Amino acid sequence: MTTLAATTVWSMIRAERAALADDLGALTADQWATPSLCDGLTVREVLAHLTAGASLDTVRWLAGVVRCRFDFDRQVAMRLAEQLGSGPADTLDRFRRVVPSTTKPPLPAVAMLGETVVHGEDIRRPLGIRRRYPVETVTAVAEYYRGTDLVVVAKGRIGGLRLAADDGPFTTGDGPLVTGATLALVMAMTGRAACCDELDGDGVGMLRRRAGMR
């Protein structure tokens, strides 16, 4: 595993945020209300969640945790609501303003890259929008998630499986094989069971069952 410089990771984050903002520039009101791949959230709400993450430093994050009595789901919902704005155009404008932001909660920068890529897909896929990600970007995200259960369970989902990308260098683990595009592997690792339809190998069934578990 190659550790990327923080400047490289932040450059990737800015590129992915900018690409997502551009993809959403012409959405209709109905499209903004489309259910995302995040249970219970519309695409507009997921975008507000991304804005919130790029607006919270460690001090504000900790203050919110205390205010919400260590209920992390409540903190997420509170910060999302702060960034929704008056309507979809305001939601998108708020997100555009944080494209260059390096503000983050107490997480590594690569975790913010993972959030941007995965939630970007949570938004794009229900809308039928496809992005061709740089292989270096999705590989960095896959490498991060294979070794952590921080924020989202990923490492725990792929235990006892061998994952191998067919579009890049990412491989990990031992056991029944799961192969496919790096992005599809990332989405399945982070609990998007429907993305297992894009994968092949003897381990897909096991990963699908695990992806459907919260």
CORGIKA-V694209 format. One record per residue. RES is the residue in one small letter. SS is DSSP state (H for helix, E for strand, L for the rest). Layout:
# CORGIKA-V694209
RES&SS + RES&SS
This chain:
# CORGIKA-V694209
m&L + t&L + t&L + l&L + a&L + a&H + t&H + t&H + v&H + w&H + s&H + m&H + i&H + r&H + a&H + e&H + r&H + a&H + a&H + l&H + a&H + d&H + d&H + l&L + g&L + a&L + l&L + t&L + a&H + d&H + q&H + w&H + a&L + t&L + p&E + s&L + l&L + c&L + d&L + g&L + l&L + t&E + v&H + r&H + e&H + v&H + l&H + a&H + h&H + l&H + t&H + a&H + g&H + a&L + s&L + l&L + d&L + t&H + v&H + r&H + w&H + l&H + a&H + g&H + v&H + v&H + r&H + c&L + r&L + f&L + d&L + f&H + d&H + r&H + q&H + v&H + a&H + m&H + r&H + l&H + a&H + e&H + q&H + l&L + g&L + s&L + g&L + p&H + a&H + d&H + t&H + l&H + d&H + r&H + f&H + r&H + r&H + v&L + v&L + p&L + s&L + t&L + t&L + k&L + p&L + p&L + l&L + p&L + a&H + v&H + a&H + m&H + l&H + g&H + e&H + t&H + v&H + v&H + h&H + g&H + e&H + d&H + i&H + r&H + r&H + p&H + l&H + g&L + i&L + r&L + r&L + r&L + y&L + p&L + v&H + e&H + t&H + v&H + t&H + a&H + v&H + a&H + e&H + y&H + y&H + r&L + g&L + t&L + d&L + l&L + v&L + v&L + v&L + a&L + k&H + g&H + r&H + i&L + g&L + g&L + l&E + r&E + l&E + a&E + a&E + d&L + d&L + g&L + p&L + f&L + t&E + t&E + g&L + d&L + g&L + p&E + l&E + v&E + t&E + g&E + a&L + t&H + l&H + a&H + l&H + v&H + m&H + a&H + m&H + t&L + g&L + r&L + a&H + a&H + c&H + c&H + d&H + e&H + l&L + d&E + g&L + d&L + g&L + v&H + g&H + m&H + l&H + r&H + r&H + r&H + a&H + g&L + m&L + r&L
